[in-house]
Amino acid sequence: MRIIPAIDIIDGKCVRLTKGDFSLKTVYNENPLEVAKQFEDAGIQNLHLVDLDGAKAKQIVNYKIVEQIATKTNLKIDFGGGLQSDEDVHIVFNSGVKQITGGSIAVTNPLMFQSWIEKYGSDKIILGADCNNEKIAISGWQEESTLDVIPFIKDYQRHKIEYVICTDIAKDGMLQGPSFDLYRHIIERCSNSSSDQSIKLIASGGISHIDDLSKLKELGCEGVIIGKAIYENKISLKELQRFL
């Protein structure tokens, strides 16, 4: 199971939100590159980088920081936040990211998102299936759609999606443990089907203790994104090394 620390960016700074609420923002570092280098020095290989300004603006905003981290570290970056056009995707791939995550665009413009899967391949495109009460949320979690998370994922399986990041928004930033039942349900319903591509599920939200990682690995998660637990010293970078 891949360990994927998260860096969320607002105003060029490394921040964390609680339940996706922009008014509940904590700044952890003024320099995201510094944080990324700390992860790399600890043996981390992957990074989940989110442009929260971009998610709100519906276009990429912090691309210079993306480029800086991509060129000055060897981290394999998956990037999300505000990707709403072919040009945005072109910019971030040219900046050096390895994968992109599309959430809102997969809801509001499925044909465009499907075209990215076809153009770049399913190993490069991640479906963002962030939900609240199992309803997909979009626009930096500011809007809730009417789409149920399982049918949403299964529909994109038919379009050859392979990687899926799922965040239970109610758990995000709460440090109260992840949604094990939700992830178990998704893996059971969206895997081992003869007609659908099996997914690689990346769990996100609520990670609070090193034991959470063992449980997610047992469930069959391909990766886990960790944010506030690292920044609040609930899980140390040294503890993570046993999963690397």
C-alpha angles and dihedrals in degrees: 000000000000119000109219119183115203131229114190116192130210120163089352093301134114107250143160128214130203114237088343092294110150090202090060096063127149120191111216101173136004090215118057091185090060090053092048091052090052089055092048092048089054091058097261113150103183134058133189107210120189128189100209091178087055093048089055095042093043091230134076111275109164099049093133091062090048090054092046094054093042094052099039099045135040093228117135101236128205110192133200140163127094099004100154105139143044088247093056091052091048090052096052096045089049087050089062107261118148099209138012129212120219118193114144093032091055087060103036100037110018093166091060092046090049089051089057091053089051095045101042102023133245092276090065102043123069123194112227106214101176113166147181116205085352091300116123114249125205143183096051088319090297092120132045119213129206092243120115113226099233097051088042092057094041091053091056091046085067086057090054098257110166109174122055128181113200123188121183097215092204088063099041114118093354096106089216099120131277128279098268093170092052093050092045089051093049094048092048094047099039102042137070094025117143092216100042133062111249111246132231102223120208112197121215136175135047099032105157109152137035089243089064088068093054091051093049090049090052090051090057102253112164093210144357129216115215123192126145094024088067096042093047091047094243088128121027125216087238091058090052092059092080088066095047 
